Amino acid sequence: MSAALDFTPRPGAAPLRRMVLAQAGAEVRAVLRNGEQLLLTLIIPILVLVGFSAAPLLEVPGHRVDFVTPGVLALAIMSTAFTGQAIATGFERRYGVLKRLGATPLSRTGLMLAKTLAVVTVEALQVVVIAAVALGLGWRPHAGGALPALALILAGTAAFSGLALLMAGTLRAEATLAAANLVYLVLLGIGGVVLPVTAFPEPLRAVAEALPITALTGGLREVLAHGGGLPIGQLLILLAWAAGTLALASRTFRWE
């Protein structure tokens, strides 16, 4: 005689790992399906890379593509971890998405893990695409710089994510949209992405060198062009920004 089937419901949340992966997948799909996000994360960095590498618009040390590519990689990291994340999170707060997610079994910690995983996934796609375009333009990075570059990218991601959450968790969505785009443009101009920081006047140069985009750009440029060890100075700047902004965001972030 066959055993009786048991149809007794067993309610309960899925494992945290499965919930985080599902939410991260939804976040990545939302970015890839959003035309404005694609413009910010891929199209603009590629246009900057091609334009400033191919056209003799500025004098830089060495080959232009070798100088511009690390800056564009840093720009891509900033566009995803800071600008895109700040705007998306700000409007999620405004429309009550975060409040509704808070009522699900996915905890706030799980949501932050999912968002972090989504950001890292999109960044990996950006690095692959931008590196492929740069290699086609003649970029030849130093093989020994891969691991130090990865460490700098992770530290830069933490720094920009902290700044994004600090902004999105305290400002209104419209103010976040305006401020995030303004900061993006300012850091693009003075962060050493396409212009050497040494070209700026001394007071502006001192400010620029303390910014996370400058530390990430300079660090990537150093390790990818010359290989060698991890640039400790730039790494410490990124870690200081990460620690400060994430600590402030954890205290001031408003979920509703």
Secondary structure, 3 states (H helix, E strand, C coil): CCCCCCCCCCCCCCCHHHHHHHHHHHHHHHHHHCHHHHHHHHHHHHHHHHHHHHCCCCCCCCCHHHHHHHHHHHHHHHHHHHHHHHHHHHHHHHCCHHHHHHCCCCCHHHHHHHHHHHHHHHHHHHHHHHHHHHHHCCCCCCHHHHHHHHHHHHHHHHHHHHHHHHHHHHCCHHHHHHHHHHHHHHHHHHCCCCCCHHHCCHHHHHHHHCCHHHHHHHHHHHHHHHCCCCCHHHHHHHHHHHHHHHHHHHHHCCCC
